[in-house]
Structure formats: C-alpha cells, structure tokens
Amino acid sequence: MAERYAEKMNHIEKSIKLVKSKLKCEVKHNICDETSFSYDFDQGIHIISTPTKSNTDEFWNLLFLHELIHALHKEILPIKFSENPTNVPIGTNREVANYFNTVKDWFVLGNLLEYCHEETKFYIEKEVEEFLRKVTINMDVKDRLIVGMLSAEAKLILDKNYFINNEQEVLSVRNELLKIDPKLPSVENLTTSVNGLFDIFGYFKLSISTKEQDDWEVNQINELPKKESNIKNLFKKFS
Ligand SMILES: [Zn+2]
C-alpha cells in the first residue's frame, strides 16, 4: 500500500521527501511574497519562505526543492556555502551577495539535475521563454547575473546558445559559470567562480584574508553605478 502510494507521488515530491530525510535540522516553512532560504543560527533551524502554493504554479514544488537543497548544502558543505563574507566595504552587502548567490544557485542546480533532471530541464525551457518575452536592455548587475545564469543553464541543460545583442557581460557570466561543473561544489570552485564574476563587472575583488583565519575579504575597486534596474520583478522566482 505504502509502495503504491510512493509510486504515485510526483517525482519532485519524492525528491523533496528524500532531501528532507537527509536533513538533520528542522525546516520551518513561512509564507511570503518571495522564495528564499535562511538559517536561524540561534535555534538551529532552516527557514524556507515561499509564496502560497497555488494550483496554477506548476513549478512551486521545484522551487521548494531548490530551497531545500540550500538547506542540505548548509548541513553538508563547508560553512562558506552558507555565509556571505562579512569583510565587505560598508553598504555593499547586498551587491556582494548577488554574486555569491549566483554561484551558490549554480551548485544547487547540480543537485536539482541529480534529483529531477527532466523537471529541471522543463523549468529552464519555460524560464527561457519567459525571459525572451520580457527582457529589456535596462538591466542592472543582478539582472545580468541572473540572465547570464539562465543562459548558462540553457547551454548546459538544453544545449541552446542564447545571447542578447551587445550584452557582453551576460555572455561573460554565462561562460564563467560554464567553466565550473555545478555538481562539484568545492570552496575552491566557489571562490574562483565568484572572483571570475567580480572581474566581469569590475567593482569588487575577492581575496582570502590572512588576518582572520582564511576568511574572505572583499575590496571595492570601483564606484558602484547608481542606475536602477527597471525589470526588478521579472526574476523574483530566483533566490
Ligand atoms: Zn537559491
């Protein structure tokens, strides 16, 4: 009976169950406008926020699985996969986090492909379609990182070359991510990839601090642009 029930379970739901079974810490699920993952160090619990599950969102389970994989990475990978560097120039935390989150999501993709290859492929196909409909040239760094990652995913999973005219930075983000196998989440790969992304935009430089026990140190090498993106809500699914 139990086996028959399991057979009927959707493949993604089975993967959600599998990843949950691997987690040692409790998962708390909050309803929120945006999807995100965080870890409560005081209580030792994973906190996953998602919008309400609706029947019209066919990818809700996959996005929940994405966040669960962040939780798994928190438990099984080195601490550098769960924390962004604290040694960053004042007021740049969010900007710096965008680069780290891009690479961390690249490694989440590695597990998504392992657990749900076909479903992830279908999701990327849909995301590329959505992107093609809505993209504009007024993108900020975060948009370019996300679009570059989507472009890398399209190449890796669909074997499709997707570029935007005159968007050299998007192309460079794509190529930088494709240098690293998303199924090999090492601190070395994470550091190399973030530094590669930093180099593309030229605002930050990452180094290993000799003062604070091999902690990361981010230095700002150029002034940040003031222009804001006008497609802020386009890629809210990514986190
Ligand atoms: Zn993520």
Boltz pocket constraint, residues with backbone or C-beta under 6 A from the ligand:
constraints:
  - pocket:
      binder: B
      contacts: [[A, 66], [A, 70], [A, 101], [A, 104], [A, 105], [A, 108], [A, 238], [A, 239]]
      max_distance: 6.0
